[in-house]
Amino acid sequence: MDDEGFVSDIVMEISASRNFREISPSLIRQVVLSERQPNESRKEMFKRVKSKLHQVANAFRGGSLKAQDLHDKIESINAFSTFDELKPLCRELMQSHASTKERIPILDNFYLQIFEQLPPIHSVLDLASGINPLAIPWMTLETGFTYHAIDLYQD
């Protein structure tokens, strides 16, 4: 099998596995290419790539809330008229992701301290966002702001 075929097969196999099927195949491919070692067996390669993907992605995706459940609950956000009314639901949902969960105890002061040091914010680009957009009610953003959240998970 040629090199491209080897890489494609590894990407396809990892993409099909339960813990990694929602991760962008382009990210999986990038990890395969960067982690590949000369004369390495398929088994060794597969194991190392899965380990790296766990480190950069799955380690943060804890909790029992599934993506569809999270999506369904987020859809209910339109029923709220103010950010203050929305905060309890956002706190609850943020429990499902390691990086947002660890900030919950300090949310009220965390964004207040950050945003008081900044000029008015009209737009945010949140890379590797996870479910951080749920913290918007605590952010001091300008009326009519835009928030672009990009994450490696397809779901």
C-alpha positions as CSV (number, residue, x, y, z in Angstrom):
1,M,0.0,0.0,0.0
2,D,1.3,3.4,-0.9
3,D,1.9,6.1,1.8
4,E,-1.3,8.0,1.0
5,G,-3.3,4.9,1.2
6,F,-1.8,4.0,4.5
7,V,-2.6,7.5,5.9
8,S,-6.1,7.4,4.5
9,D,-6.8,3.9,6.0
10,I,-5.6,5.0,9.4
11,V,-7.7,8.2,9.3
12,M,-10.8,6.2,8.1
13,E,-10.3,3.6,10.8
14,I,-9.9,6.1,13.6
15,S,-12.8,8.2,12.3
16,A,-15.0,5.1,12.5
17,S,-14.2,4.4,16.2
18,R,-16.7,5.3,18.8
19,N,-14.6,7.8,20.7
20,F,-13.3,9.7,17.7
21,R,-16.1,9.6,15.1
22,E,-17.2,13.2,15.8
23,I,-13.7,14.6,15.5
24,S,-13.0,16.3,12.2
25,P,-11.3,13.9,9.8
26,S,-9.0,16.7,8.7
27,L,-7.7,17.0,12.2
28,I,-7.2,13.2,12.5
29,R,-5.3,13.3,9.2
30,Q,-3.1,16.1,10.5
31,V,-2.3,14.2,13.7
32,V,-1.6,11.0,11.7
33,L,0.9,12.9,9.5
34,S,2.6,14.7,12.4
35,E,2.8,11.6,14.6
36,R,4.0,9.1,11.9
37,Q,7.4,7.5,12.6
38,P,9.6,5.7,10.1
39,N,9.3,1.9,10.1
40,E,6.4,2.0,12.5
41,S,3.7,-0.7,12.5
42,R,0.1,0.1,11.8
43,K,-0.8,-0.9,15.4
44,E,1.8,1.4,17.0
45,M,0.7,4.3,14.8
46,F,-3.0,3.7,15.5
47,K,-2.3,3.6,19.3
48,R,-0.2,6.8,19.3
49,V,-2.7,8.8,17.2
50,K,-5.6,7.8,19.4
51,S,-3.6,8.8,22.4
52,K,-2.8,12.2,20.9
53,L,-6.4,12.8,20.0
54,H,-7.5,11.9,23.5
55,Q,-5.0,14.5,24.9
56,V,-6.1,17.3,22.6
57,A,-9.8,16.6,22.5
58,N,-11.5,13.8,24.4
59,A,-9.9,14.5,27.7
60,F,-12.0,17.7,27.9
61,R,-15.3,16.1,26.9
62,G,-16.4,14.6,30.1
63,G,-19.8,14.2,31.7
64,S,-22.8,12.2,30.7
65,L,-24.6,14.7,28.6
66,K,-24.6,13.6,24.9
67,A,-24.3,16.0,22.0
68,Q,-27.9,15.6,21.0
69,D,-29.2,16.2,24.5
70,L,-27.0,19.3,24.8
71,H,-28.3,20.5,21.4
72,D,-31.9,20.0,22.5
73,K,-31.3,21.9,25.7
74,I,-29.6,24.7,23.9
75,E,-32.5,25.0,21.5
76,S,-34.6,26.0,24.6
77,I,-32.5,29.1,25.1
78,N,-34.8,31.1,22.9
79,A,-37.4,30.8,25.6
80,F,-35.4,33.1,27.9
81,S,-35.6,36.9,27.6
82,T,-32.5,38.0,29.6
83,F,-29.0,36.7,30.2
84,D,-29.7,36.6,34.0
85,E,-32.6,34.2,33.3
86,L,-30.4,32.0,31.1
87,K,-27.5,31.7,33.6
88,P,-28.8,28.7,35.6
89,L,-29.4,26.6,32.4
90,C,-25.9,27.6,31.1
91,R,-24.3,26.6,34.4
92,E,-26.0,23.2,34.2
93,L,-24.9,22.6,30.7
94,M,-21.4,23.7,31.3
95,Q,-21.0,20.8,33.7
96,S,-20.7,18.5,30.7
97,H,-17.3,19.8,29.5
98,A,-14.1,19.8,31.6
99,S,-12.7,23.2,30.6
100,T,-16.0,25.0,31.2
101,K,-16.8,23.0,34.3
102,E,-13.6,24.1,36.1
103,R,-14.6,27.8,35.6
104,I,-18.1,27.5,37.0
105,P,-17.1,28.5,40.5
106,I,-15.4,31.7,39.3
107,L,-17.7,32.6,36.4
108,D,-19.2,35.7,38.1
109,N,-15.8,37.3,38.6
110,F,-13.8,35.7,35.8
111,Y,-15.4,37.5,32.9
112,L,-16.0,40.7,34.8
113,Q,-12.3,41.0,35.5
114,I,-11.3,40.2,31.9
115,F,-13.8,42.5,30.2
116,E,-13.1,45.5,32.5
117,Q,-9.6,45.5,31.1
118,L,-10.7,45.6,27.5
119,P,-12.2,48.1,25.1
120,P,-15.8,47.5,24.0
121,I,-16.1,44.1,22.3
122,H,-18.2,43.8,19.2
123,S,-17.1,40.4,18.0
124,V,-15.5,37.3,19.4
125,L,-13.7,34.5,17.5
126,D,-13.5,31.5,19.9
127,L,-11.2,28.8,18.5
128,A,-11.4,25.4,20.1
129,S,-14.5,26.7,21.8
130,G,-16.0,23.6,23.2
131,I,-19.1,24.8,24.8
132,N,-17.7,28.1,25.9
133,P,-20.4,30.1,24.1
134,L,-22.6,29.1,27.0
135,A,-20.6,31.6,29.0
136,I,-21.8,34.5,26.9
137,P,-24.3,35.6,29.6
138,W,-21.3,36.5,31.8
139,M,-19.4,38.4,29.1
140,T,-19.7,42.1,28.8
141,L,-20.2,42.3,25.0
142,E,-21.7,45.2,23.1
143,T,-25.3,45.2,21.9
144,G,-25.5,43.4,18.6
145,F,-22.2,41.5,19.1
146,T,-21.2,38.6,16.9
147,Y,-19.7,35.4,18.4
148,H,-18.0,32.9,16.1
149,A,-17.3,29.6,17.8
150,I,-15.2,27.0,16.1
151,D,-14.4,23.5,17.4
152,L,-13.0,20.3,16.2
153,Y,-16.0,18.2,16.9
154,Q,-18.6,17.9,14.1
155,D,-21.5,17.3,16.5
